[in-house]
Amino acid sequence: MSSYFHYDLQTLRLFAVVAELGSLTKAAERTHMTLSAVSKRIAELERSTGCTLLIRQPRGVELTPAGKGLLAHARQVVERVNRLANEMSDYATGVRGHVRMWANTSAIVQFMPRDVRNFLDDNPSVKITLEERLSGEIVEAVMSGDADIGIFADNVPAPDIQKAVYRRDKLVLLVPNDHPLAPHDSVAFVDTLDYEYVGLNEGSSLLARLLAAAFSAERTLKVRIQVSSFDAICRMIEQGLGIGVLPEAAVRNEILAAGLRPVQLLDDWADRTLYIGTRSLDALSPEANRLFNFMAGRADA
C-alpha cells in the first residue's frame, strides 16, 4: 500500500497527544504548534490511512474505532523508536549491552536490588532496564519480545518459556499486635478466613494464590481493601483495616516497630518458587545470557 510511506513519526506522536487530550486546541498548546497546523497534520493522516480517525465535537474530539486502532499502533511505534534512540545513546557512551528485564514485586522487594548491584559490579558496561509488573504481564512480555528476561511466580502458567529457579521464598501472615491471631507462632490459612484481608490488586499472583487456597477450603476470602504494593498492605494493616499475606523477607524491622507481627503459615503453598525465564536462551544477547545465568545461579544464595 503506497500510503504506508506517509506515516511519519512526528504525526503519529501528534495523533497520540490529540487522543490523550481529546482536543486539537489543547494538543496545539502542548506541542507549541498552531491549531491549523495540527488540523492539517491530522487531515493528512486520515488521507494516508483512508479512514476517519476523529469525530469533531463542540467540546473536543472523539476517536473512531479506526482511530483507536491506530492509536494502539502509534504508541507502540513511538515507544520502540524512543527505545532505539536510548539504546543508540547508550552505545555511544560506552554501554556494550542493554537488557530489558521485568520482575514481579516479590522479587524486586526481596532480592533484586542486591543481585542487580552485584551483577553490574562485575559487568559495568551492561545497562539493565528493570520494570516492576504483575507475573502474568511478565510472561506475556517475554513471549512477545518486549522483555528479554522475566522473573515471575510459580503459579503463573509459562509453558513456552525456558525457565530456571531464581529464588525461593516463604509467605507469612501479617497482623497487628493486638489481633486475636497475634499470640500464635503459626496458623493454618483456613483459620484466618474469618477475618477481613488487605490484598494486592487484581491480577497479582499472590492474590490468585490466596483466592485459590480459599476456594480449595470451600471458603471465601474477605478482601476489604486492595492496594498495589507491600508497603501499602502494611500501612493498611497498621491502621486496623485487615490482615494480609506477604513474603517473609518483605517484613522489615520498621514494619515490626510499627506494631505488626508476622505469623507463620502452615500451608505447603506458602513456600513459593520465583522463576527466571526467557523466550529462547539461544536468542539472547551475550550480555542478557550472562545476566540470566547469574540470576539463575542465585537460587541457593
C-alpha positions in Angstrom: 0.0 0.0 0.0 1.7 3.2 -1.2 0.2 5.4 1.6 2.4 3.4 4.1 5.3 5.8 3.2 3.3 8.8 4.5 3.3 7.7 8.2 5.9 10.0 9.7 6.9 9.7 13.4 6.1 13.3 14.3 2.5 13.0 13.1 2.0 9.7 15.0 3.3 11.4 18.1 0.9 14.3 17.5 -2.0 12.0 17.0 -1.3 10.3 20.3 -1.3 13.7 22.0 -4.6 14.6 20.4 -6.1 11.3 21.6 -4.7 11.7 25.1 -6.1 15.3 25.5 -9.3 14.8 23.5 -8.8 18.2 21.9 -7.0 19.6 18.9 -6.6 23.0 20.6 -5.0 21.5 23.7 -2.7 19.4 21.6 -1.6 22.5 19.7 -0.8 24.2 23.0 1.2 21.3 24.4 3.2 20.8 21.2 3.7 24.5 20.5 2.0 24.3 17.1 -0.8 26.4 15.6 -4.2 24.9 15.6 -4.3 25.0 11.8 -1.0 23.1 11.6 -2.4 20.4 13.9 -5.6 20.1 11.9 -3.6 19.8 8.7 -1.4 17.0 10.1 -4.4 15.0 11.3 -6.2 15.5 8.0 -3.1 14.3 6.1 -3.0 11.2 8.4 -6.7 10.5 7.7 -6.0 10.7 4.0 -3.0 8.4 4.3 -5.0 5.8 6.2 -8.1 6.2 4.2 -10.1 6.3 7.4 -11.8 8.9 9.6 -9.8 8.8 12.8 -11.6 11.6 14.8 -15.1 12.7 15.3 -15.1 16.5 15.8 -17.5 17.7 18.5 -18.2 21.1 20.0 -16.0 20.4 23.1 -13.3 18.3 21.6 -12.7 15.2 19.5 -13.5 11.5 20.0 -11.7 8.6 18.5 -13.4 6.4 15.9 -12.9 2.7 16.0 -10.2 3.2 13.3 -8.7 5.9 15.5 -8.5 3.6 18.5 -6.7 1.0 16.4 -4.2 3.5 15.0 -3.6 4.9 18.5 -2.5 1.4 19.8 -0.1 1.0 16.9 1.2 4.6 17.1 2.0 4.2 20.8 4.0 1.1 20.1 5.9 2.7 17.2 6.8 5.8 19.3 7.8 3.7 22.3 10.0 1.5 20.1 11.7 4.5 18.4 12.3 6.0 21.8 13.8 2.7 23.0 16.0 2.6 19.8 17.3 6.2 20.5 18.1 5.4 24.1 20.0 2.3 23.2 22.0 4.0 20.5 22.8 6.8 23.0 24.0 4.1 25.4 26.3 2.5 22.8 27.7 6.0 22.1 28.6 6.5 25.7 30.3 3.1 26.2 27.4 0.8 27.1 28.0 -2.5 25.3 24.8 -4.3 26.0 21.2 -3.4 27.0 19.0 -5.9 28.8 15.3 -5.4 29.3 14.1 -7.3 32.4 10.7 -7.4 34.0 10.1 -8.7 37.5 7.3 -9.1 40.0 7.0 -7.1 43.2 8.2 -10.1 45.4 11.4 -10.4 43.5 12.1 -6.7 43.5 11.4 -6.1 47.1 13.3 -9.1 48.5 16.2 -10.0 46.2 16.8 -8.0 43.1 18.5 -4.7 44.4 21.5 -6.7 45.7 21.6 -9.2 42.9 21.5 -6.4 40.2 24.1 -4.4 42.0 26.4 -7.5 42.3 26.0 -8.3 38.6 26.7 -4.7 37.5 29.7 -4.5 39.7 31.3 -7.2 37.5 29.6 -6.0 34.3 29.8 -2.2 34.4 29.3 -1.8 30.6 25.9 -3.5 30.7 22.7 -1.5 31.1 19.6 -3.1 32.7 16.2 -1.6 32.3 14.1 -3.1 35.1 10.3 -2.8 35.2 8.1 -4.0 38.0 5.0 -5.8 36.7 2.5 -8.5 37.5 3.7 -12.1 36.9 1.1 -12.7 34.1 2.2 -9.5 32.3 5.8 -10.5 32.6 5.2 -13.9 30.9 3.3 -12.2 28.1 6.1 -9.6 27.7 8.8 -12.3 27.5 6.8 -14.2 24.9 6.1 -11.0 22.8 9.8 -9.9 23.0 9.0 -6.7 25.0 11.2 -8.2 27.8 14.4 -10.2 27.3 14.2 -11.8 30.7 11.3 -12.1 33.2 11.1 -13.1 36.9 7.7 -14.4 37.9 5.8 -16.5 40.4 5.4 -20.3 40.1 1.6 -20.3 39.9 1.6 -18.4 36.6 1.4 -20.7 33.5 4.5 -20.3 31.3 4.5 -23.4 29.0 6.6 -21.9 26.2 9.2 -20.2 28.2 12.7 -21.5 29.1 13.0 -21.0 32.8 15.1 -21.8 35.8 14.7 -21.3 39.6 15.6 -17.8 40.6 14.8 -17.8 44.4 12.5 -19.5 46.9 10.6 -17.5 49.5 8.0 -18.0 52.2 4.7 -16.3 52.7 3.7 -15.2 56.2 0.5 -13.7 57.7 0.9 -10.1 59.0 -1.4 -9.0 61.8 -1.5 -6.1 64.3 0.0 -6.9 67.7 -3.5 -6.7 69.3 -5.1 -9.1 66.8 -6.6 -12.4 68.0 -4.1 -14.3 65.8 -1.1 -12.4 67.1 -0.4 -14.7 70.0 0.1 -17.7 67.6 3.5 -18.6 66.2 1.9 -20.3 63.3 -1.6 -20.8 61.9 -3.4 -22.6 59.1 -4.7 -20.3 56.3 -8.2 -21.7 56.7 -8.3 -20.4 60.3 -7.6 -16.8 59.1 -10.6 -16.7 56.8 -13.0 -15.3 59.4 -11.1 -12.0 59.2 -11.0 -9.3 56.6 -8.0 -9.1 54.4 -5.9 -6.3 52.8 -4.8 -7.7 49.4 -2.9 -6.8 46.3 -4.8 -5.6 43.2 -6.5 -8.0 40.7 -4.0 -9.8 38.5 -1.3 -10.3 41.1 -0.1 -13.9 41.5 -0.2 -13.5 45.3 -3.9 -12.6 45.3 -4.6 -15.5 42.9 -2.8 -17.9 45.3 -4.9 -16.7 48.3 -8.1 -16.9 46.3 -7.3 -20.5 45.1 -6.5 -21.6 48.7 -9.7 -20.1 50.0 -11.6 -21.9 47.2 -9.9 -25.2 48.0 -11.1 -24.8 51.6 -14.6 -24.0 50.3 -14.4 -20.6 52.0 -14.4 -17.0 50.8 -11.5 -14.6 51.1 -12.9 -11.4 52.5 -10.9 -8.8 50.7 -11.8 -5.4 52.3 -9.2 -3.3 50.5 -6.9 -3.8 47.6 -3.7 -1.9 47.1 -0.7 -2.0 44.7 2.3 -2.7 46.9 3.5 -4.5 50.0 4.2 -1.2 51.7 0.6 -0.2 51.2 -0.6 -3.5 52.6 1.5 -2.9 55.8 0.2 0.6 56.2 -3.5 -0.6 55.9 -2.9 -3.4 58.4 -1.2 -0.9 60.7 -4.4 1.1 60.7 -6.5 -1.9 61.6 -8.2 -2.3 58.2 -7.5 -6.0 57.9 -4.8 -8.7 57.9 -2.5 -9.7 55.0 -0.1 -12.2 53.5 3.2 -11.1 52.1 6.7 -12.6 51.6 8.7 -13.0 54.9 11.7 -11.1 53.6 9.4 -8.1 52.9 8.6 -7.8 56.7 11.3 -5.3 57.6 12.3 -4.1 61.1 10.5 -0.8 60.7 7.3 -2.7 60.0 7.6 -4.7 63.2 8.3 -1.5 65.1 5.0 -0.1 63.8 3.1 -2.6 65.9 2.8 -5.5 63.4 3.6 -9.2 63.8 4.3 -11.9 61.3 2.7 -15.3 61.9 4.0 -18.4 60.0 1.5 -20.1 57.6 1.4 -23.9 57.9 0.2 -24.5 54.4 2.5 -26.0 51.8 1.6 -23.4 49.2 3.2 -20.7 51.5 6.6 -21.9 50.2 7.0 -20.4 46.8 9.4 -20.5 43.9 10.2 -17.5 41.8 11.4 -18.4 38.2 13.6 -16.5 35.8 12.6 -17.1 32.2 13.2 -16.1 28.6 11.7 -17.0 25.3 14.9 -18.6 24.0 18.3 -18.8 25.6 19.9 -19.2 22.2 18.4 -15.9 21.0 19.6 -13.8 24.0 22.4 -11.4 23.5 25.7 -12.3 25.2 25.0 -9.7 27.9 21.4 -10.9 28.5 22.7 -14.5 28.6 25.3 -13.6 31.2 22.6 -11.9 33.4 20.2 -14.9 33.0 22.9 -17.3 34.2 24.0 -15.1 37.0 20.4 -14.8 38.3 19.7 -18.5 37.9 22.7 -19.2 40.0 21.3 -17.2 42.9 18.7 -19.9 43.8 20.7 -21.1 46.8 22.0 -17.7 47.9 
